[in-house]
């Protein structure tokens, strides 16, 4: 899997995809959606889709795809190679969401939580498949949040499609299992080959699994923290694990304009500015020089 486009700038998200098989344009297709890396505090989250003609579902089963979480890394890579080699009837696409994208989205002023990010990413990938010419008929999705509400949301967005949202869909539908494998292989490769733009000194790259409950990950987060600049972009700084360390060990920031003196000064400056626009009573109004030079005066009556 070629992640070079994402690796060139891993602070931004990136989309990767295979070519669309001609058979997927001419025949009705099914499509599966799953993600990898939702929970870790380190690295990207990857959403994947995989699709094939409905008539080829059994061929997908014969490839022996399974839920990526039940497979070893070597098994996942081997199965991805099989999927990628079946170019005559299998296609896939990935959205790699960088840690920076995830954290800045979740901490923006308007609330945009991880579920909403996940839903929008899945919708974007379905639309991408449609825009690419895939003749979609059925969509199977591993749920994020309540399955019924998510299914209703997708059906309202894509009324022409038969949408099925289920918990643990990656173990129920082979096409979702295939998407799970694609996403997990990309996530593993992105984490393993992560290029740090920051100088980490002697901290090293032994950061464990990346999950918040991993002692190795917690220890690495404590060591890599810069008290002023925080974390490298490999870290999802919006996660509570990272926030707890930031709150206890980073240099506190004091905003002068938020204290009482700052508020008084702000009000004073605002009042001065508003006074510029306030109508002032200066007594008798002076006539324009046009009238004065021509000895013209206003009359009260005719």
Helices and strands as residue ranges (DSSP letters): H 4-8, E 14-17, H 22-26, E 29-36, E 45-53, G 54-56, H 57-62, G 68-70, H 73-85, E 90-97, H 99-106, H 114-131, E 136-142, H 147-157, E 162-166, G 169-171, H 174-192, H 215-224, H 240-249, G 256-258, H 260-276, H 289-293
